[in-house]
């Protein structure tokens, strides 16, 4: 074995030892919960791939060729396991996210293909093995590409679910889940970074040489896994995302109102989608909502929450949220911030408010801090409140001089 091969093997063996240690610490904890177990399973996918690579490349046993399909089959279950973990870390039931057996069809089909590589003669196995090591075996190259696409699709779905979870928590004013959301986003960003690295390790050699390069995979998987999962677990501990039973029970009770709210909004949204022509009942709600914001200027109240507005309108919070989402195409706080920015714009350029500081205008517009005011204002107009005010008066002076 060459020194370079020896080094690559050592990196892979180190990754196996470190990642298995992490897996065991997550799965075999005292007072453990399902969320930790599923997190351990997600780490186990990297372990499975590294072990398979070591067996496949370094042992060079053609009779073990079928393990390529077995490993692919295991990795095709990554998507539903990821959704199950996100459901658990959000205090939901697994069944609420992974409802269909279609999630597992790619895994079953890939597993069945292993039978072909068991049945073919040894001489043909040798030929296929040589093609695999040269990066020229079509079936396994396509399977690798489909796996990366599979990861991308489920990571996208997971990111959308976390974003929705965050939006609804903000609408309800549930600051208690802020740390949990930060962990979920950091976790997904780690997986996305890992997947992009693997995609580059696969695609770049194909674009340059026309075939995949096995040794890039041998280096990319263990190195990326060691770095990313180390970072992920550091974040997990800092965000207290590794639970024991009492802590998880307390968290689940805290987020139950949020999950009930999300479930009710989903049901109402589906009902509205199915009956788009029966929206006349929403007209009255829209008029009452405009009355509150346009005339009574309720948005200038600091700390305004969805519950407050729903109570004034005598509707359930989920009904109001669904109306804003489906009819106005925004979240509750996006709507509130639009009104607040418009309110601030009018005051920034009004002569009666010229002597007032920007911070005071932010306060009476409904913003709870200078930082949030500047961030939201710039997001909507592409400039800070001070820049907006100065630009307006500068243009007014130029217009007056020209006149």
N, C-alpha and C positions, 0 to 999 in steps of 0.2 A: 504494500500500500504506500502511495506517495505521501509526502509530508502534508501537502495540501489536503489530501483525502483524510489524513489523520486529524488535521485541525478541524475540518468540517464535521467529522464524526464526533469529536469532543464537544463542539458547540451544540450539536443535536442531543448528545447524552446529557449535557448540562441542562438544556432546556427541559428534557424529560424529567429529570430529578426535581428541578425547581417547580415546574408546573404541577407535577404529581403531589408535591408537598402542599401547594396551594389548594389543589382539589381536595386532598384529605382533610385539610384544616377547615374547609367549607362544608364538606359532606358529613364528617364525623364529629361534629361539635356537640357538646352537652346542651340540652334544652334547645335543640335545633328546630328550624322552621323550613318550610318548603322553599321559600325564597332563596335561602342560602344554598340548598341542595341544587336548585336549578342554576344558580350562578356557578356552582362547582361543575355542573355538567357543561355549561358553556365554555369554561376553561378547558374541560376535558377534550373538546373538539380539537384544540391545538395540539394536545398531547397525542391524540389518536393519529393525527396527520404526521407529526414528527416521528413517532414510532414506526408508522407505515413506511415513511421515507427511508429510515435506517434499514428496515428489513428488506425493502424492495431494491435499494441501490447498493448497499454495502454487502449484503449477503449474496446477492445475485443468484437467487434460487428461482428458476423459471416455473417450478411447480407451485410457487406461492403467488403466481401472477394474479390469481383470482382475488387476492387481497386488495388490489387496486379498486375493483368494483365494490368490495365490502366497505372500504374506507370512503369511497364516494357515496355509497348508500347511507353511511353514518352521517356524513357531512350534510346530506340533503335533508336531515331532520333539524338542522340548525334553526331554520326559520320559525317553525312552530314552537320550538323550545324557547327561542328569544321572546316570542309573543307571550308565552306562558310566564316567563320570568317577569316581563314588564307588567303583566296583569297582577302578579303576586306583589311586586314592589309598589304597586299602586293600591294595594288592599282589596283587589278584586279576586273573583274565582277564575281558575284557569279556563273553565268551560266558556266563560264570557268572551274570551279572545280566540280560542282554538276550537271552533265549533265543527269544522268540516274535516272529513277524512281525506279530502283532496290535497290537504297540506302534505300528506305522506306518499302520494302517488309517485313523484320522482324518486323517492327513496326506495320504494318497492321495486320499481322498474329497474333501477340501477343494481339492486341486490340480485334480481333474477338474471341479469347479464353475467354475473359471476359464474353461473352454471356453465356457460359456454366455455370459459377459460379453464374450468375443471375438466370438461369433456374432451377438449382438443388434444391431439397427440403431443408428446413431449417435444418432438422436433419443431413443431409449429409454435409451441410455447417459447422455445429458445429464440425463434425468429421474432416473435412479438416482443419478447423481453428486450432484445437488441434494439428494436424500433423505439420502444418506450425510453430506453436510456439515451437514445440519439434524439429524442424529442420529435419523432416522425410517426408515431402511432396515432392514426386519425381518431379512433373512438375515445381514447383516454385524453387526447388534446381537447376534443369537443366537450367531454365530460368536465374537464377542468374549467373550461370557459363557462359552461352552464352553471357550475357551482358558484363561480364568482358573480355571475348575473343573479343567481338565487340569493346570495348574500346581499347584494345591492338592493334587490327588490324588498326583502324583508327589513333591511335596515331603514329603507325609506318609509315603509309602513310603520315601523316602530317609532321613527322620528315624528311622524304625523300624529301618532297616538299620544306621545309625550307632549307634543305642542298643544293638542286639544285638551289634555289633562291640565296643563299649565293655564291655558286660557280660561277654562271653566273655574279653576281655583281662584284666579284673579277676579273673575266676575263675582264669585261668592265672597271675596275678601278673605280667603283662607290662607293666611301667612304661615300657618303651621307646617304646610307641606313644601315650603320653599327649598329646604335642604334636600328633601327627597327628590324634587324636580332637578335640582342642580346635579345630584348624583346620576339620575337617569340620563341627563344630557351628556355628562362627562363620560359615562359608560358607553353610550352610543357613539360619541365622537372617537373614543378609543378604537371601537370595532370598525368604524368607518375608515379611520387612518390605517389600520391593519389591512383592511380589505383593499384599499387603494394601493398600498405597497405591494401586496400580492398580485394585484392586477397589473401593475407596472412590471413586476418580475416575470410575469407571463407574457404580456403583450409586447414589450420592448424587444426581446429576442426574436419574437415572431416577425415583427416589422423589419428588423435588421437582417436576420438570416433566413427567415421563412420557416423556422421551426422553433419549438420551445426548448428551453435549456434546463435540464434537470438540476444542475448544481446551483442555479440561481434560486430554485425552489428550496433546495436543501439549506441554503443560507438565509433566504428571506423569511421562511416560516419560523424557525427557532429564534432568530435575532429579533424579529418584530414581536413575536409572542412574549419573549422575555421582557422586552422594554415596555410594551403596551400593557400587558397584564400586571407587571409590577406597578406601573403608573395607576392602573385601574384599581388595584387593591389598596394602594396608598390613598386614593381618593375615596374608596369605599369606607375605609376606616375613619378618615377625616370627616366624611359626611354621615357617619354612623349608619351605614347601609347594611352592615352585617348584624342581623338581629338575633336576640334570644327570644324565647316564647313570650315572656311578659312584655318586652319592648314591642314586639310585633303585634301583640294583642292590643296594646294601647294605641299603636299607630293605626291599626285597622278600625278601631272604634272612632278615632279622630276623623278618618277619611270616609266613613260610611255616608254621611250626608252629601259629600261631594260626589261619590260614586252613584248614589241614588239620583242625584240631580243630573249627572251625565246620562244615566240610563233613561230618565224621563225625557230629556231633551232629544235623545236619539229616536225614541218612539214617536215623539211629536213631529220631528223633522221628517221621518219616513212617511207619516200620515199626511203631512203637507205636500210632500213630493208626489204622493199618489193622488192627491186631490188639488192640483194647482188651480183649477177653475173654481174652487169653492173658497175663495179668500176674502169674500165680502165682509166676513166677521172681523177681519183684521183692520178694516178701514177705520172703525171707531177707535180701536186701540192706537192706531197711528195718529189720529187727531188728538187723542188725549195725551199721547207722548209728546207731540209737538207743543201742546199747550204747556206742559211742564217745563220743557227746555227752551222754547222760543219766547214764551211770555213770562213764566214764573222764574226762569233762569235757575233751575234747580242744580245745574252743573257747577255753579259757583260755590256750592257747599263742599268744603273739604272733606275727603273721606267718604264721598257718596258711593253707595254699594247697590248692587242689583236688588237685594232684598228691600232696600229703602224705596226704590222706584216702584217695584212690584206691589209693595204695600199701599202706596199712594194710588196706584192704578187698580187696586183690588183684583189682582191676578196672581197666579202662582209664579214664582221666579223662573221656573222652567218654561212656562208659556211665554213670558216676556223675552227670555233669552232666545227661544226658538224663533220668535217673530223678528228680533233684531238680526239673527244669523241668516234667516231665509229671505226676509224681505228687504233688509237694509244692507245685507252682504258684509257684515262686520260683527265684531264682538261688542259686548256692552261697553267695555272700557275704551275701545277704539271710537265708539260713538261719543262717549263723554269727553274724551280728549279732543275730538274735532270741535265740539262746541266750546270747550275751554280755550283752544287755540284761537278760534274765531273771536271769542270774547276779548282775549288778550290783544289781538290785532287791532280791534277797534279802539281799545284804551291806549295802546302804544302811540297811535297817531292822532288821538283826540287832544285838542288844545287844553282841555280842562285837566288832563293827566300828564302834561309835559314835565311838570316838576316832580312827579312821582318816580321813584326808583323802579327798575325792572322787577326786583324782588317783591315789592309791594303789589305790583300789578299781577305777578304770578300768584300771590296769595289770594287776592280778591277775585281772581279768575277761577279759583278752585284747586290749584295745584298745591300739593302738600310740601314741596321743597323746590329750591332754586334749581337743583340738578335735574329733577324730573321735568320741570318746565322747559329748561334749555334743550334737553334731549328730545322731548316730544315736539317742541316748536320747530327745531331744526329738521326733524324727521318729516314734518308736514310741509315746510316751506324752503328747506335747503339752506337756511341761514339762521343765525342766532337772533333772539328778540332785539338785542342792541343794534345789530347790523340792519335788521328790518326797519327799526325806528330811524336810524341815521340815514339809511338809503331813501326812505320816504321823504324826510324833511329836506334832504339834499335835492331830490328831484322837484320838490315843491318850490324851493328857492330858485332853481334854474327856470322853472316854468314861469314864476313871477317876474324874473328878469327879462325873459323873452317877451312877456306880455307888455 
